[in-house]
């Protein structure tokens, strides 16, 4: 799955267990500008370093897998948890950087065109 949004917050890498590390990022997703959504993605293990180059305010495209699992507590009550595991992220434009400006070609100077061209238009 993929989604485009703006980086709202990037958390440091956390060592969850001796063998597991994860890093979380919050992406502001604005399908309806009146009610923006704040989605939490997690990067695990070697994918944590994918978030090293993203900054708050960056426009990004996030590629992720949706995961779900059940969990039963000590009283026998069953709950379900969902997570969105990030596996790729592309920075589309940086916050306040020149990359945020749209690329365009410089206007052509048509005033210096020869008068005797025989183009039909």
QUIHUDA-V510288 format. One record per residue. N is the residue number from 1. RES is the residue in three letters. PHI is phi in degrees with one decimal (none if undefined). BURIAL is 1 if it has 24 or more other C-alpha atoms within 12 Angstrom, else 0. Layout:
BEGIN
n=N res=RES phi=PHI burial=BURIAL
n=N res=RES phi=PHI burial=BURIAL
END
This chain:
BEGIN
n=1 res=UNK phi=none burial=0
n=2 res=UNK phi=-146.8 burial=0
n=3 res=UNK phi=-152.7 burial=1
n=4 res=UNK phi=-112.3 burial=1
n=5 res=UNK phi=-169.0 burial=1
n=6 res=UNK phi=-121.1 burial=1
n=7 res=UNK phi=-65.0 burial=1
n=8 res=UNK phi=-100.5 burial=1
n=9 res=UNK phi=-159.5 burial=0
n=10 res=UNK phi=-124.4 burial=1
n=11 res=UNK phi=-97.6 burial=1
n=12 res=UNK phi=-71.0 burial=0
n=13 res=UNK phi=-66.9 burial=0
n=14 res=UNK phi=-116.8 burial=0
n=15 res=UNK phi=-86.3 burial=0
n=16 res=UNK phi=-71.4 burial=0
n=17 res=UNK phi=-133.8 burial=0
n=18 res=UNK phi=-59.7 burial=0
n=19 res=UNK phi=-104.8 burial=0
n=20 res=UNK phi=-127.0 burial=0
n=21 res=UNK phi=-125.3 burial=0
n=22 res=UNK phi=-146.5 burial=1
n=23 res=UNK phi=-139.3 burial=1
n=24 res=UNK phi=-115.6 burial=1
n=25 res=UNK phi=-140.4 burial=1
n=26 res=UNK phi=-106.3 burial=1
n=27 res=UNK phi=-115.1 burial=1
n=28 res=UNK phi=-83.9 burial=1
n=29 res=UNK phi=-111.1 burial=1
n=30 res=UNK phi=-116.5 burial=0
n=31 res=UNK phi=-81.3 burial=0
n=32 res=UNK phi=-120.4 burial=0
n=33 res=UNK phi=-55.6 burial=0
n=34 res=UNK phi=-73.4 burial=0
n=35 res=UNK phi=-133.0 burial=0
n=36 res=UNK phi=-66.5 burial=0
n=37 res=UNK phi=-104.4 burial=0
n=38 res=UNK phi=-115.6 burial=0
n=39 res=UNK phi=-104.2 burial=1
n=40 res=UNK phi=-99.7 burial=1
n=41 res=UNK phi=-110.8 burial=1
n=42 res=UNK phi=-122.2 burial=1
n=43 res=UNK phi=-111.7 burial=1
n=44 res=UNK phi=-119.1 burial=1
n=45 res=UNK phi=53.2 burial=1
n=46 res=UNK phi=-69.8 burial=0
n=47 res=UNK phi=-80.4 burial=1
n=48 res=UNK phi=-58.2 burial=1
n=49 res=UNK phi=-73.2 burial=1
n=50 res=UNK phi=-65.0 burial=1
n=51 res=UNK phi=-94.1 burial=1
n=52 res=UNK phi=-63.9 burial=0
n=53 res=UNK phi=-102.6 burial=0
n=54 res=UNK phi=-99.2 burial=1
n=55 res=UNK phi=-130.6 burial=1
n=56 res=UNK phi=-56.2 burial=1
n=57 res=UNK phi=98.6 burial=0
n=58 res=UNK phi=-66.4 burial=1
n=59 res=UNK phi=-84.0 burial=1
n=60 res=UNK phi=-135.4 burial=1
n=61 res=UNK phi=-119.1 burial=1
n=62 res=UNK phi=-109.6 burial=1
n=63 res=UNK phi=-107.3 burial=1
n=64 res=UNK phi=-151.2 burial=1
n=65 res=UNK phi=-110.3 burial=0
n=66 res=UNK phi=-89.7 burial=0
n=67 res=UNK phi=-119.4 burial=0
n=68 res=UNK phi=-144.7 burial=0
n=69 res=UNK phi=-155.0 burial=0
n=70 res=UNK phi=-87.2 burial=0
n=71 res=UNK phi=-147.1 burial=0
n=72 res=UNK phi=-111.8 burial=0
n=73 res=UNK phi=-82.3 burial=0
n=74 res=UNK phi=-64.4 burial=0
n=75 res=UNK phi=-88.2 burial=0
n=76 res=UNK phi=93.5 burial=0
n=77 res=UNK phi=-76.5 burial=0
n=78 res=UNK phi=-95.9 burial=0
n=79 res=UNK phi=-126.5 burial=0
n=80 res=UNK phi=-124.3 burial=0
n=81 res=UNK phi=-125.6 burial=0
n=82 res=UNK phi=-116.1 burial=0
n=83 res=UNK phi=-143.5 burial=0
n=84 res=UNK phi=-114.2 burial=1
n=85 res=UNK phi=-94.3 burial=1
n=86 res=UNK phi=-70.2 burial=1
n=87 res=UNK phi=-125.6 burial=1
n=88 res=UNK phi=-159.1 burial=1
n=89 res=UNK phi=-143.5 burial=1
n=90 res=UNK phi=-114.3 burial=1
n=91 res=UNK phi=-83.1 burial=1
n=92 res=UNK phi=-84.0 burial=1
n=93 res=UNK phi=-158.8 burial=1
n=94 res=UNK phi=-86.5 burial=0
n=95 res=UNK phi=-68.8 burial=0
n=96 res=UNK phi=68.2 burial=0
n=97 res=UNK phi=-96.7 burial=0
n=98 res=UNK phi=-65.1 burial=0
n=99 res=UNK phi=-66.2 burial=0
n=100 res=UNK phi=-74.9 burial=0
n=101 res=UNK phi=-77.5 burial=0
n=102 res=UNK phi=-66.7 burial=0
n=103 res=UNK phi=-79.8 burial=0
n=104 res=UNK phi=-152.0 burial=0
n=105 res=UNK phi=-86.4 burial=0
n=106 res=UNK phi=-65.1 burial=0
n=107 res=UNK phi=-64.7 burial=0
n=108 res=UNK phi=-81.7 burial=0
n=109 res=UNK phi=-88.4 burial=0
n=110 res=UNK phi=-88.3 burial=0
n=111 res=UNK phi=-71.0 burial=0
n=112 res=UNK phi=-96.2 burial=0
n=113 res=UNK phi=-71.0 burial=0
n=114 res=UNK phi=-63.9 burial=0
n=115 res=UNK phi=-76.2 burial=0
n=116 res=UNK phi=-98.1 burial=0
n=117 res=UNK phi=-72.5 burial=0
n=118 res=UNK phi=-111.1 burial=0
n=119 res=UNK phi=-71.5 burial=0
n=120 res=UNK phi=-76.4 burial=0
n=121 res=UNK phi=-129.0 burial=0
END
